[in-house]
């Protein structure tokens, strides 16, 4: 049907179409060069994101006259039903740090469609650039359910320039959840960046990036965030086991220079934050295992659960006008079992922990210290494009005064990719 809607606006020679359906993602190509269109389709398939909340390859593709470039338009619509019980979480994403100490309702029902995403993607193949990708996408998680940018980048064989997921993370090892936030101990952030990467023939790849500084810190009457003067620098190395698709290990590190102003002396200062990470993805038959461990200082905004609580940098309680880092430790382990091509289930357990220093615990006894996150879900693909899911979430929040609070959520999801 979409082909006939487009036809009146197109030249007569371009009113040809071919169904290039395959098992991974069916597409309809509108092209003068039908026989060469599968080359473009292959690029769309190979450049699909491995992140569950990113859209799949587009269903509708326009191909140029030479069959070398294709423009895809797609996305997905997702509606979620959320029911919190035995304490509600005041956030559409299930973040343990958002569990309230008191006053929260015991139960809560809501519906959400803001994960729904739309995108445009241009791909091509050239002798100079190799496979080229130009991608922009947005969802409805902006203010007042407005569009919010998720990706806007161009990518060649070696270089990525633009706004996309950060380089200090392993997107392929992220567990599948209906909850958009995902495990509390997961490294997840987006950044404007320039990334260089290189892959060797024997499965080893490595990369380095310069990322725009984006800091989430706590200020008070004695310190304030200054103008950031240095890019943040992540590096990574990854080994993909040859002949074993879906199996890899990855090591990463990041340096984050954070600038602030001592308002007592009116002096600008810098502190160097750091992070180290190890992750893995393993596939054994129908079973898939995922895991990640992250530790560092000044990396709070890169961790799922604490990115919004201002712990990249905090005031030093014992030295007015000085700032300090709280060490962050975060991890998750997850397993997914594919019963059939249409039915799979997964479970994930995760934790984030902040360490006190310089009397921070005593100065802020009600501040968040530790979060834990348990997810168990099941998904059924009714068709290639429509997926239903059900999920149970349980979260724990423990503060520096050792008080612990729990919350529960049931998620139902219906998603259609186009």
C-alpha positions, -999 to 999 in steps of 0.1 A, spaced: 0 0 0 27 26 8 42 21 -27 10 31 -44 7 62 -21 42 73 -32 38 65 -69 19 97 -81 48 119 -68 75 99 -86 87 99 -122 73 71 -144 106 53 -146 108 51 -108 74 35 -103 89 0 -99 91 -19 -67 104 -52 -55 98 -71 -23 132 -80 -9 118 -98 21 141 -121 41 140 -137 76 156 -107 94 137 -77 80 114 -75 50 118 -44 28 101 -28 -2 125 -10 -25 114 16 -50 141 18 -76 150 21 -112 178 -5 -106 159 -33 -90 187 -59 -96 213 -39 -76 190 -30 -47 200 -61 -26 235 -46 -21 220 -16 -4 197 -38 17 227 -58 29 242 -25 43 210 -17 61 210 -52 77 247 -51 87 244 -16 103 214 -24 125 219 -14 161 222 -43 186 205 -23 213 169 -36 219 154 -1 222 169 11 189 148 6 157 155 -23 134 164 -20 97 137 0 78 109 -17 60 107 9 32 138 19 12 143 43 -17 173 35 -39 191 59 -63 195 53 -101 229 36 -97 218 13 -70 246 24 -47 227 46 -22 195 39 -3 173 61 20 154 42 46 125 55 67 113 35 97 109 32 134 85 16 158 54 23 179 54 9 214 28 12 241 35 1 276 12 -5 305 29 -1 339 16 -12 373 35 -5 405 26 -22 437 40 -24 473 55 11 467 55 31 435 85 46 417 81 82 407 96 78 373 85 62 340 118 43 340 123 19 369 153 35 387 161 23 422 175 58 429 140 72 422 124 51 449 111 76 475 120 73 512 85 81 523 52 95 510 51 74 478 17 58 469 15 21 475 4 14 440 2 32 406 -11 25 371 0 43 340 4 39 302 34 52 282 42 54 245 72 78 246 97 50 237 82 51 202 109 61 176 111 74 141 143 76 120 158 83 86 189 65 74 210 70 43 235 42 34 259 37 5 290 20 -6 321 36 -22 357 28 -28 368 58 -7 345 56 23 336 19 23 301 14 37 287 48 46 259 55 71 240 87 78 215 82 106 191 104 126 164 93 150 142 107 177 116 95 203 89 112 222 107 114 256 112 152 253 93 178 274 55 175 270 60 143 249 79 163 223 105 147 201 139 141 217 170 135 196 185 100 201 210 97 172 224 121 146 257 109 131 276 99 101 297 68 100 323 53 77 346 23 80 369 39 106 352 72 117 320 81 135 311 118 139 280 131 156 256 123 185 250 87 195 256 62 223 289 68 242 321 49 234 325 38 270 299 12 268 292 -22 252 258 -19 234 258 -55 223 260 -67 259 229 -48 271 202 -71 285 167 -70 269 141 -52 291 108 -35 284 119 -9 310 137 17 289 160 25 318 174 -10 320 196 -24 347 208 1 374 244 -10 370 246 -6 332 268 20 316 245 40 293 248 75 279 247 95 247 273 120 236 284 142 207 317 126 197 344 118 172 353 82 173 381 63 155 381 25 154 400 -2 136 392 -39 132 418 -65 125 412 -97 105 416 -120 135 386 -106 155 403 -79 175 391 -43 172 399 -11 191 388 25 193 393 59 209 370 89 209 368 125 219 334 132 236 317 165 245 319 170 283 285 166 299 287 167 337 260 161 363 273 174 397 261 187 430 267 224 436 263 245 468 271 280 481 308 272 480 314 255 446 299 257 412 305 239 379 328 259 357 331 259 319 344 225 309 378 229 291 386 193 280 369 166 260 363 133 277 384 105 263 371 68 262 391 40 247 382 3 242 395 -30 229 372 -58 219 378 -94 208 352 -113 188 358 -150 189 363 -161 153 337 -186 140 316 -180 171 291 -152 163 276 -136 194 307 -142 216 330 -114 226 349 -98 255 355 -60 258 377 -38 280 373 -1 282 385 30 300 377 67 302 393 99 314 369 128 324 385 161 333 359 181 353 362 218 360 347 237 389 349 270 406 358 275 443 335 304 451 353 312 484 386 320 466 370 326 431 396 301 418 390 276 389 401 241 395 401 207 377 398 171 389 405 141 367 379 114 368 385 79 355 366 48 348 374 12 338 350 -14 325 349 -51 314 320 -67 296 312 -99 278 286 -116 256 285 -153 253 262 -176 232 259 -213 239 232 -228 217 199 -212 226 214 -196 258 229 -162 258 249 -147 287 257 -110 293 277 -92 319 294 -60 328 315 -46 356 324 -9 359 344 11 385 355 47 386 354 82 400 336 111 384 316 88 361 282 89 378 264 104 348 275 75 327 258 49 349 221 43 344 209 46 380 229 75 392 231 97 361 204 120 375 215 123 412 245 147 407 274 125 418 299 131 390 313 156 416 301 166 450 312 193 476 337 181 501 320 184 536 354 188 553 369 213 529 346 242 520 352 254 484 366 220 474 350 193 453 356 155 454 346 123 437 326 94 452 338 61 438 311 43 418 310 5 414 283 -9 391 276 -43 375 250 -66 361 247 -103 350 220 -115 327 208 -146 308 185 -150 278 171 -182 265 156 -185 230 129 -212 232 120 -208 195 125 -182 168 94 -164 182 96 -169 220 124 -159 244 128 -150 280 155 -133 300 165 -124 336 190 -98 349 203 -88 383 222 -55 387 237 -33 414 252 2 418 272 13 448 286 47 459 314 48 484 316 75 511 347 96 519 356 128 538 326 126 560 300 125 531 280 97 548 276 117 580 268 149 562 242 133 539 227 103 558 196 103 536 214 104 503 213 74 479 242 49 485 232 16 468 206 4 443 197 -31 432 176 -41 402 160 -75 393 142 -80 359 125 -111 345 106 -110 313 93 -129 283 88 -118 247 67 -133 219 71 -122 182 36 -125 167 50 -116 133 84 -104 121 74 -68 130 51 -71 160 63 -81 195 45 -86 228 62 -86 261 56 -90 299 80 -81 326 84 -81 364 108 -56 381 119 -54 417 141 -26 430 159 -19 463 173 15 474 196 18 504 208 52 517 239 61 537 219 58 569 213 21 560 176 25 555 163 3 527 132 8 505 117 -16 479 94 -12 449 78 -35 424 65 -31 388 47 -52 362 52 -41 325 32 -51 295 44 -40 261 32 -41 224 56 -30 198 54 -27 160 84 -20 139 80 -5 104 
